[in-house]
């Protein structure tokens, strides 16, 4: 199980779940022979809790593991988490990814959290501004978000935790790769000023792809500060992210397969295509003990400016394309305050309130059938400045997710742990949309609002059935009810209505534990999730509520510390994600087709991966990761199958002590299957990135 698998040091932990160590300390590689079943996690409970006691499926990927496998993307970071996919790309651009949990391949169905802050707020996970530099660990929680995070996810939570102020990975890297790629990063501790600790992490990259026009150029700086002021603790995070993506073109499905009329790496976007984003973020935290318990508060403010220019071929493969030139501004604000009270040593009560506020404004200038190009990709399309605009769309969407919550963690004995939480959610959305088209001139405008007040709850229990030294067997089960307001995809289409919120009931039961003095850790779970009102893309590219879906499956994983320097990780998952009731409109005939019982698109039955890491303190080192994705379908009617495929990633390097060099490769099998569906281009799919090779030089600071 990745939850108990990635080795982490034991140590003491601060309230926010970050490792405590002496000031100006460097990050230390944990000893893999230290038993890991009792490592502390915070995503499910907010307070540090041993992972083996939490009645849920939780995976942990350590920063050491990320650096050993040279993981710079979410796809690579989650490659060894059971039952999880996160292929790079999608509608948000090549800097993004489309994670899938429990067989549900939906961009916004999971919650992304960075250092306790919902990343993307009340809109969509902001994966484009996520990076893997100076990461202490990543926690992956299967199922809906805990009551402390509200109406934000159904199938998973991914929380990235950086080293706290005064600590850092203390390493600098420079790498050169195929297609004229280069990247560099550094993280280090800044001088301590009295009781004020601080650290800084910076990175940048320019990455090319097999499509000569596709590119990612971005940079990020993260500053962390912490002041111990008597019994109080003040923290500040400030970061700036600049993203400059040139997106690829998705490939259109024709009948039961992707078309062969367009070359794999052809790009039909306008000459000035790009997804440019500037994000500015600051978060302030305050903690202090009180007679009623430990009081913690967090305020986060983020603003993004995005320019999105691209085009999509018509599904009839006539060569005609619809262009879009979007100007988007997003505000994401988050406030949380909660009190943690401990009753003796066996009961913890968390009571709090939070608020997610999102404001999204967008203007889109569309050139419908703006240009026609040959399907062989031999002609560079014109820039949008030369494409006639025949549609102007505007949207102003204001969203507020507020709530009051309470969660009780009761340990009646050393073997039992009961966690129960309840939340009252108050969600509000107000959307103003307009659409002006010509010729003939026509103006449409509509205002829509939706208020929902609804409780959600969770209850889970774990029982340590057997223990012997560092070895144990823990049984657990949980039930969760969650709902989530429908996402806004910021597409080019006029979609004035506010969709109904999605809702889901989920059930889990599983085992976790350790053998061989804690060196062999394992986890297995069975789950069922029943959906209502799942938001799906229609053949026109707009979004709609489907009636019902059911996710069933089993996830299993384990890790074995073979020797002090050699570890082996493996996992396998069986998923069965199907529609229970959905009247789908066939894009060819235009007729409604009941697809109940059919599999959800891009939802394979079988997922598996295996990783081998050899990481001595000095000398030769390396890693191998093999991933398998089973057969799946591209369409709701299950007439367009995608055959199973496998990918291979590997590193081979030499550590000289303070300096190191490594040769690294991703997707060495060069598999190019479709991995993400476009919500903007009808029947269009993004492909897995082609083979990539890097040479990396690193220095410990």
Secondary structure, DSSP 8 states (H G I E B T S, - for coil): -HHHHS------B-TTS-B---TTEE-----TTS--TT-EE-TTTSS-EETTTSSS-EEEEEHHHHHHTT--SHHHHTTTSTTEEEEE-STT-TT-EEEEETTB--TTSEEEEETTEETTTTS---GGG---TTEEEEEEEESS--TTT-TT-SSEEEEEEE--TTEE--EEEEEEETTTEEEEEEEEEEEEETTEEEEEEEEEEEEE-SSTT-EEEEEEEEEEEEEEETTEEEEEEEEEEEEEEE----EEEETTEE-SSS-TT---S-TT-EEEEEEEEEEEEEEEEETTEEEEEEEEEEEEEEEEEEEEE-TT-SSEEEEEEEEEEEEEEEEEEEEEEEETTTEEEEEEEEEEEEEEEEEEEEEEEEEE--TTS-S----GGGS---EEEEEEEEEEEEEEEEEEEE-SSSSEEEEEEEEEEEEEEEEEEEEEETTTTEEEEEEEEEEEEEEEEEEEEEEEEEEETTEEEEEEEEEEEEEE-------SS---S----EEEEEEEEEEEEEETTTTEEEEEEEEEEEEES-EEE-TTS-EEE-SEEEEEEEEEEEEEE-SSSEEEEEEEEEEEEEEEE-EEE-TTT--EEE-TT-B-TT--SEEEEEEEEE--SSEEEEEEEEEEE--EESSTTS-SEE--EEEEEEEEEEE-SSEEEEEEEESTT----EEEE-SSSTTEEEE----EEEEEEEEE-
